[in-house]
Amino acid sequence: MGKLYARRNKLTEYLDNNRAAYIFTTVLLLMGVIFGAVIVNSMNFSQKNDLYAYLTLFFNEVEKGEFANPAAIFTQSFAYYSKMLGFIWVLGLSVIGIPVVFILLFIKGLTVGFTVGFLVDRMGFEGFLFAFTSVFPQNIFLIPVFILVASTATAFSIRIWRQIIRRGHEPIFQHFVSYTFFIFIIGAVLVLISAFEAFISPSVMQFVIRNFIF
């Protein structure tokens, strides 16, 4: 009980010390989502039709079951997420890299907002249903994961910056090990998310398209 209480106190202290970073990254991502939806509304009729034509081709392929091999989808998804995770980890090691982390987080929100906004704009309820079953499930976990990663990278970078400014002698290596260990834990979570995208999401999309869109 004593160890559990001590860990809980450390977690509470960590969240209190880095509350600003978590609030900022969350707001930044939400701004990206809103901006993505705004972009959809700013597109002209011709642009929306061209994009919807590509989307229709995708629906046709899914409806026929023309998917890539699940193992290939898993490899591709995990490779993409792990590269992004590793990139953020590296950026967190340098103070000047944090703005790039914020840009990546904003782009993630923008992508989600644009995707959902376009589906709803062009397809109404069917578009919302497709987004709810194909976009939301993995992003329910992906969005908090990348908020955590971006906030942790920011907190670690700020710690380094304070050490440089104050010329302190706090052992950074211990925090570096904790930071890196956290990244590996997130990597394990991304394995599960990639597996969902590869082995479950295609079947769900096919069901929705066959029963509600075509």
Secondary structure, DSSP 4 states (H G I P E B T S, - for coil): -HHHHHHHHHHHHHHHHTHHHHHHHHHHHHHHHHHHHHHHHHS-HHHHHHHHHHHHHHHHHHHTT-PPPHHHHHHHHHHHHHHHHHHHHHHHTSGGGHHHHHHHHHHHHHHHHHHHHHHHHHHTHHHHHHHHHHTHHHHHHHHHHHHHHHHHHHHHHHHHHHHHHHT----HHHHHHHHHHHHHHHHHHHHHHHHHHHHTHHHHHHHHIIIII-
